[in-house]
Amino acid sequence: MIPNLIAGTRSVPSGDHLPIYNPATAEVIEEVPLSGPAAVAEAVEAAADAGPGWAATPVMERVRLMFRFRELLEQAAEELSALVTRHHGKTIEESRAEVRRGIEVVDFACGAPTLLQGRTLRDVSHGVDQDLHRFPVGVVAGIPPFNFPVMIPLWMFPLAVVAGNTFVLKPSERTPLGAMRLAELFLEAGFPPGVLNVVHGAGETGRALIAHPAVGAVSFVGSEAAARDVYAEAARLGKRVQALGGAKNHLVVMPDADLELALPAILNSAFGNAGERCLAGSVAVTVGEAAELLMEPLQAAAERLVVGPGDQPGVQVGPLIRAEHRRRVIEHIERGVAEGAHLLTDGRALMDRPGFFLGPTVLDGVRADMAAGREEIFGPVLSVSHAQSLDEAIAQANLMATGNMAAIFTRSGATARAFRERVEVGMVGVNVGVAQPFAFFPFSGWKGSFYGDLHAHGTDGLDFYTRKKVVVSRWEA
């Protein structure tokens, strides 16, 4: 049983627990407790007790510890990658990329002495000076999703703690092993007990964490519906909140696209991470003659992708996270066909092997009014739509209730610029299939893909984890 980590002490709460699977084999590899309100309160109180001392720790000392943590992450990178593959299922190369992008946020956090600086202006009036200082929020709660069990926790607590906050992390109950290992390395780096606490559980645990009066801010990543609910509840309770939700990302292929560049980018966007990511390319929109150029190579390339356990060499698409999740994805495929889409590539043929596998699936002739054209599937399914013009393609993307990412493949700078200006999403790719910002820029979803004001990581992240205090002073002597 995986323990909670509270004030530096490991403990297993009494009560129910859930299995943790290896998705490639369907074997149970561990169990995770479902912590109740008492365990949540213990974790929050430990963070609150550690708060004043940690907030008073000089920023240079906090950063020295962060550098030590970063070094331990580098040393453990391969171990963390293997752990992600083992209990999430993604390929080892995808896991390595996840760990690397997480470490990049720690790199950014190590710049806190510059990033946390305030501002000053003397003589705003006769003999009056004005200064702005940053202060920590206090206790912060983080609730990451299952699909990036190392990267997304690293989006959260390094920036929060380097800014002087203390943190309670509730990992996904499906993939908690990565976050637990991060917490162990964090303690090994020398951070005081109580600065980072880990409490395991599912929905009840998360709700208790959000509701605790000592929690001042909540960082959440999950589905659109869950993000909306978390935002509404946390805001109702007067807490600062950033809630990242789902997406229906469009990939627009123009007739002048470089297919040698576009095709692998589309495949990676749609089928990488088995489609279980909020930056997955969900709908490929061909414009005009691009359909004749793209469809046959796309079908052939999708059928050639190697599906299997993520720890085996040469595998390009791993399993889905759970059998029930695979069933939901299959229901989306069946509904797409029932609504008139053509099943160009059928990944269901791979379901006879052990584990939770579903091969790459391509649905052609999808319209925006179909479920496959508007709802997030979160699996290795690419819907293909056809438009006669760039205007029509942009209009289709803008119909979506979410606005995480969109990408365009073209050789024309004017076309790319028009797309950038008019598409209603927060992250745009130009000849890039997955427009994921680096750690020093915000993860900038729009519409139903994000609820809040300040996004994850980048300077938005540090703004989220700090409060600003303005001092106006006059000295007569």
Order of alpha helices (4+ residues) and beta strands (2+ residues): beta-beta-beta-beta-alpha-alpha-alpha-alpha-alpha-beta-beta-beta-alpha-beta-alpha-beta-alpha-beta-alpha-beta-beta-alpha-beta-alpha-alpha-beta-beta-alpha-beta-alpha-beta-beta-alpha-beta-beta-beta-alpha-beta
